[in-house]
């Protein structure tokens, strides 16, 4: 199995994609708005991916956060609140905010499972900082680590109850960045002592099944390399300091925070310590390049993958979408 997660160009597998993916046998796939046209189409697409590999637990990821980050969009699919809404409620009623976040995440997961998706790149555990880039902004649960961790735990629990694995991001913390890593390479000059605040939610939820590492340079740890390309950050901070032993996925290798060939980018993140290289553009020429640098999954990475997928085996959903959405809305009305 290749240590990569790929994406697709459109609403259905092309003949070229089918041949490439069959040969590559990647860990899984990440879908985007360009892959989501209708419920029937999306279910047929996810079924075709599982049929191609003969793996019922094939990870099929999506970024369905709510707010401005949603790949399955209205009016075809329901909309969901941004994380910041739950953060606002937490300030006046923490227990209600936690229950609302759990119900919302469970509702999202029920929608994803119906479409054949089983991994959601959520929750963000980034601690929001005033004056930072708006790439995070209301996608974060707040500015206080305990609040972020409490709401993040509720999201993980809610999604797991409906059979969807959560991915904590953006390790080791994107809340201070002044730049958008999609467009350029961010550099964070905070001191090691200041960065302790950013680590706190990840330490609290270090037993999460999956995590995503960002492409930010933290000068206090490694002034030369972004986190995803830095063994100092990947092994020393994420694995050792945070204590995270889940499946570690790189952020999208197509971002402008990185440079060089896609094969080189894949080698870089895997050599630094990530378990899986993520590629999201769906462009065949880039995927072919990337595949030249991707190695097979290590035994340890396979163990982490199996553990993550097994963590939601047998989940029955627990409630209907309508019940969960109504509960969330009633609780959010107090904010």
For each residue, the residues with C-beta under 8 A, 3 or more apart:
1: 25 26 27 296 297 302
2: 24 25 26 27 291 294 295 296 297
3: 27 270 275 276 277 294 295 296 297 298 301
4: 24 26 27 266 276 277 278 279 290 291 294
5: 26 27 28 29 30 59 61 249 276 277 278 279
6: 21 24 26 29 30 279 282 287
7: 29 30 31 32 35 279 280 281 282
8: 13 17 29 31 35 45 282
9: 14 17 34 282 283 284
10: 14 34 35 282
11: 34 35 37 41 45
12: 41 44 45 48
13: 8 17 18 21 45 48 49 52
14: 9 10 17 18
15: 18 19
16: 19 20 284
17: 8 9 13 14 20 21 284
18: 13 14 15 21 22 52
19: 15 16 22 23
20: 16 17 23 24 284 287 288 291
21: 6 13 17 18 24 25 26 49 52 53
22: 18 19 25 52 53
23: 19 20
24: 2 4 6 20 21 287 291 294
25: 1 2 21 22 53
26: 1 2 4 5 6 21 29
27: 1 2 3 4 5 59 276 297 305
28: 5 58 59 60 61 119
29: 5 6 7 8 26 49 58 59 60 61
30: 5 6 7 60 61 62 63 121 278 280
31: 7 8 35 36 42 45 46 60 61 62 71 117
32: 7 35 36 62 63 71 280 282
33: 36 71 72 73
34: 9 10 11 282
35: 7 8 10 11 31 32 42 45 71 282
36: 31 32 33 41 42 71 72 73 76 77 115
37: 11 41 42 76
38: 41 42 76
39: 42 43 76 77 114 115
40: 43 44
41: 11 12 36 37 38 44 45
42: 31 35 36 37 38 39 45 46 72 115 116
43: 39 40 46 47 114 115 116
44: 12 40 41 47 48
45: 8 11 12 13 31 35 41 42 48 49 116
46: 31 42 43 49 50 60 115 116 117
47: 43 44 50 51 116
48: 12 13 44 45 51 52
49: 13 21 29 45 46 52 53 58 60
50: 46 47 53 54 55 56 58 60 116
51: 47 48 54
52: 13 18 21 22 48 49
53: 21 22 25 49 50 58
54: 50 51
55: 50 58
56: 50
57: 118 309 313
58: 28 29 49 50 53 55
59: 5 27 28 29 118 119 165 305 308 309
60: 28 29 30 31 46 49 50 116 117 118 119
61: 5 28 29 30 31 117 119 120 121 167
62: 30 31 32 71 72 112 117 119 120 121
63: 30 32 69 70 71 120 121 122
64: 69 70 71 72 80 108 111 112 117 120 122
65: 69 70 80 82 83 121 122 124 139
66: 69 70 79 80 81 82 83 104 108
67: 70 80 81 82 83 84 85 138 139
68: 82 138 139
69: 63 64 65 66 139
70: 63 64 65 66 67 73 79 80
71: 31 32 33 35 36 62 63 64
72: 33 36 42 62 64 76 77 111 112 115
73: 33 36 70 76 77 79
74: 77 78 79
75:
76: 36 37 38 39 72 73
77: 36 39 72 73 74 111
78: 74 107 111 321 325
79: 66 70 73 74
80: 64 65 66 67 70 104 107 108
81: 66 67 85 86 104 328 332
82: 65 66 67 68 85 138 139
83: 65 66 67 86 87 123 124 138 139 140 141 151
84: 67 87 88 137 138 139 140 141 142
85: 67 81 82 88 89 138 332 335
86: 81 83 89 90 97 100 101 104 141 151 332
87: 83 84 90 91 97 140 141 142 147 151
88: 84 85 91 92 335
89: 85 86 92 93 96 97 100 331 332 334 335
90: 86 87 93 94 97 98 141 142 147 150 151
91: 87 88 142
92: 88 89 334 335
93: 89 90 96 97 331 334 335
94: 90 97 98 147 150
95: 98 99
96: 89 93 99 100 331 334
97: 86 87 89 90 93 94 100 101 151 331
98: 90 94 95 101 102 150 151 154
99: 95 96 102 103 154 327 331
100: 86 89 96 97 103 104 327 328 331 332
101: 86 97 98 104 105 141 151 154 155 158
102: 98 99 105 106 154 155 157 158
103: 99 100 106 107 158 324 325 327 328 331
104: 66 80 81 86 100 101 107 108 155 158 324 325 328
105: 101 102 108 109 122 123 154 155 156 157 158 159 166
106: 102 103 109 110 158 159 161 162 317 318 319 324
107: 78 80 103 104 110 111 158 321 324 325 328
108: 64 66 80 104 105 111 112 120 122 158 159 164
109: 105 106 112 113 120 158 159 160 161 162 163 164 317
110: 106 107 113 114 162 317 320 321 324
111: 64 72 77 78 107 108 114 115 321
112: 62 64 72 108 109 115 117 118 120 162 164
113: 109 110 116 117 118 162 163 164 317
114: 39 43 110 111
115: 36 39 42 43 46 72 111 112
116: 42 43 45 46 47 50 60 113
117: 31 46 60 61 62 64 112 113 120 164
118: 57 59 60 112 113 163 164 165 309 312
119: 28 59 60 61 62 164 165 166 167 210
120: 61 62 63 64 108 109 112 117 159 164 165 166 167
121: 30 61 62 63 65 167 169 212
122: 63 64 65 105 108 155 159 166 167 169
123: 83 105 141 151 152 155 156 166 168 169
124: 65 83 136 139 140 141 152 169 170 174
125: 141 148 149 152 168 169 171 173 201 202 205
126: 136 139 140 148 169 170 173 174 175 198
127: 140 142 143 144 145 148 173 175 197 198 200 201
128: 132 136 137 140 141 142 143 175
129: 132 143 175 176
130: 143
131: 178
132: 128 129 136 175 176 177 178
133: 136 177 178 179 180 186
134: 137
135: 139 174 177 180 181 182
136: 124 126 128 132 133 139 140 174 175 177
137: 84 128 134 140
138: 67 68 82 83 84 85
139: 65 67 68 69 82 83 84 124 126 135 136
140: 83 84 87 124 126 127 128 136 137 143 148 175
141: 83 84 86 87 90 101 123 124 125 128 147 148 151 152
142: 84 87 90 91 127 128 147 148 151
143: 127 128 129 130 140 147
144: 127 147 148
145: 127 148 149 197 198 200 201 204
146: 149 150 200 204
147: 87 90 94 141 142 143 144 150 151
148: 125 126 127 140 141 142 144 145 151 152 200 201
149: 125 145 146 152 153 200 201 204 205
150: 90 94 98 146 147 153 154
151: 83 86 87 90 97 98 101 123 141 142 147 148 154 155
152: 123 124 125 141 148 149 155 156 168 201 205
153: 149 150 156 157 204 205
154: 98 99 101 102 105 150 151 157 158
155: 101 102 104 105 122 123 151 152 158 159 166
156: 105 123 152 153 159 160 166 168 205 208
157: 102 105 153 154 160 161
158: 101 102 103 104 105 106 107 108 109 154 155 161 162
159: 105 106 108 109 120 122 155 156 162 164 165 166 312
160: 109 156 157 163 164 165 166 311 312 315
161: 106 109 157 158 315 317 318
162: 106 109 110 112 113 158 159 315 317 318
163: 109 113 118 160 312 313 315 316 317
164: 108 109 112 113 117 118 119 120 159 160 312
165: 59 118 119 120 159 160 209 210 308 309 311 312
166: 105 119 120 122 123 155 156 159 160 208 209 210
167: 61 119 120 121 122 208 210 211 212 249
168: 123 125 152 156 171 202 205 208 210 211 212
169: 121 122 123 124 125 126 174 211 212 214 251
170: 124 126 173 174 212 213 214 216 251
171: 125 168 202 211 212 213 214 227 238 242 244 248
172: 195 198 199 202 213 214 218 227 233 237 238 242
173: 125 126 127 170 176 195 198 199 202 214
174: 124 126 135 136 169 170 177 181 214 216
175: 126 127 128 129 132 136 140 198
176: 129 132 173 188 190 198
177: 132 133 135 136 174 180 181 186 188 216
178: 131 132 133 186 188
179: 133 183 184 185 186 187
180: 133 135 177 183 184 186
181: 135 174 177 184 185 186 214 215 216 251 255 256 257
182: 135 252 255 256 257
183: 179 180 256
184: 179 180 181 256 257
185: 179 181 215 216 217 226 256 257 258
186: 133 177 178 179 180 181 215 216 217 257
187: 179 216 217 219
188: 176 177 178 195 216 217 218 219
189: 219 220
190: 176 194 195 198 218 220
191: 194 195 220
192: 195 196 220 221
193: 196
194: 190 191 197 198
195: 172 173 188 190 191 192 198 199 218 220 221
196: 192 193 199 200
197: 127 145 194 200
198: 126 127 145 172 173 175 176 190 194 195
199: 172 173 195 196 202 203 237 241 242
200: 127 145 146 148 149 196 197 203 204
201: 125 127 145 148 149 152 204 205
202: 125 168 171 172 173 199 205 206 211 238 242 244
203: 199 200 206 241 242 243
204: 145 146 149 153 200 201
205: 125 149 152 153 156 168 201 202 208
206: 202 203 242 243 244 245
207: 245 246
208: 156 166 167 168 205 211 244 246
209: 165 166 246 247 307 308 311
210: 119 165 166 167 168 246 247 248 249 308
211: 167 168 169 171 202 208 238 244 246 247 248 249
212: 121 167 168 169 170 171 248 249 250 251 278
213: 170 171 172 227 228 233 234 238 248 249 250 251 269 274
214: 169 170 171 172 173 174 181 226 227 228 251
215: 181 185 186 226 227 228 229 251 255 257 258
216: 170 174 177 181 185 186 187 188 226 227 257
217: 185 186 187 188 222 223 224 225 226 227
218: 172 188 190 195 221 222 227 233
219: 187 188 189 222 223
220: 189 190 191 192 195
221: 192 195 218 227 230 232 233 236 237
222: 217 218 219 225 227 230 232 233
223: 217 219
224: 217 230
225: 217 222 229 230 232 233 272
226: 185 214 215 216 217 229 230 257 258
227: 171 172 213 214 215 216 217 218 221 222 230 233 234 237 238
228: 213 214 215 234 250 251 258 268 269 272 274
229: 215 225 226 258 268 269 272
230: 221 222 224 225 226 227 233 234 272
231: 234 235 236 271 272 273
232: 221 222 225 235 236 237
233: 172 213 218 221 222 225 227 230 236 237 238 272
234: 213 227 228 230 231 237 238 239 248 272 273 274
235: 231 232 238 239 240 272 273
236: 221 231 232 233 239 240 241
237: 172 199 221 227 232 233 234 240 241 242
238: 171 172 202 211 213 227 233 234 235 241 242 244 248 273
239: 234 235 236 242 243 244 245 273
240: 235 236 237 243
241: 199 203 236 237 238
242: 171 172 199 202 203 206 237 238 239
243: 203 206 239 240
244: 171 202 206 208 211 238 239 248
245: 206 207 239 304
246: 207 208 209 210 211 304 307 308
247: 209 210 211 275 276 301 304 305 307 308
248: 171 210 211 212 213 234 238 244 273 274 275 276 304
249: 5 167 210 211 212 213 274 275 276 278
250: 212 213 228 253 269 274 276 277 278
251: 169 170 181 212 213 214 215 228 255 278
252: 182 255 278 279 280
253: 250 258 262 265 266 269 277 278 279 280 290
254: 279 280 281 286
255: 181 182 215 251 252 258
256: 181 182 183 184 185 259
257: 181 182 184 185 186 215 216 226
258: 185 215 226 228 229 253 255 265 268
259: 256
260: 264 265 268
261: 264 265 289 293
262: 253 265 266 279 286 287 289 290 293
263: 266 267 289 290 291 292 293 294
264: 260 261 267 268 293
265: 253 258 260 261 262 268 269 277 290 293
266: 4 253 262 263 269 270 277 279 290 293 294
267: 263 264 270 271 293
268: 228 229 258 260 264 265 271 272
269: 213 228 229 250 253 265 266 272 274 277
270: 3 266 267 273 274 277 293 294 295
271: 231 267 268
272: 225 228 229 230 231 233 234 235 268 269
273: 231 234 235 238 239 248 270
274: 213 228 234 248 249 250 269 270 277
275: 3 247 248 249 297 298 300 301 304 305
276: 3 4 5 27 247 248 249 250 297 301
277: 3 4 5 250 253 265 266 269 270 274 290 293 294
278: 4 5 30 212 249 250 251 252 253
279: 4 5 6 7 252 253 254 262 266 286 287 290
280: 7 30 32 252 253 254
281: 7 254 286
282: 6 7 8 9 10 32 34 35 287
283: 9 286 287
284: 9 16 17 20 287 288
285: 288 289
286: 254 262 279 281 283 289 290
287: 6 20 24 262 279 282 283 284 290 291
288: 20 284 285 291 292
289: 261 262 263 285 286 292 293
290: 4 253 262 263 265 266 277 279 286 287 293 294
291: 2 4 20 24 263 287 288 294
292: 263 288 289
293: 261 262 263 264 265 266 267 270 277 289 290
294: 2 3 4 24 263 266 270 277 290 291
295: 2 3 270
296: 1 2 3
297: 1 2 3 27 275 276 301 302 305
298: 3 275 301 302
299: 302 303
300: 275 303 304
301: 3 247 275 276 297 298 304 305
302: 1 297 298 299 305 306
303: 299 300 306 307
304: 245 246 247 248 275 300 301 307 308
305: 27 59 247 275 297 301 302 308 309
306: 302 303 309 310
307: 209 246 247 303 304 310 311
308: 59 165 209 210 246 247 304 305 311
309: 57 59 118 165 305 306 312 313
310: 306 307 313
311: 160 165 209 307 308
312: 118 159 160 163 164 165 309 315
313: 57 163 309 310
314:
315: 160 161 162 163 312 318
316: 163
317: 106 109 110 113 161 162 163 320
318: 106 161 162 315
319: 106 323 324
320: 110 317 323 324
321: 78 107 110 111 324 325
322: 325 326
323: 319 320 326 327
324: 103 104 106 107 110 319 320 321 327 328
325: 78 103 104 107 321 322 328 329
326: 322 323 329 330
327: 99 100 103 323 324 330 331
328: 81 100 103 104 107 324 325 331 332
329: 325 326 332 333
330: 326 327 333
331: 89 93 96 97 99 100 103 327 328 334
332: 81 85 86 89 100 328 329 335
333: 329 330
334: 89 92 93 96 331
335: 85 88 89 92 93 332
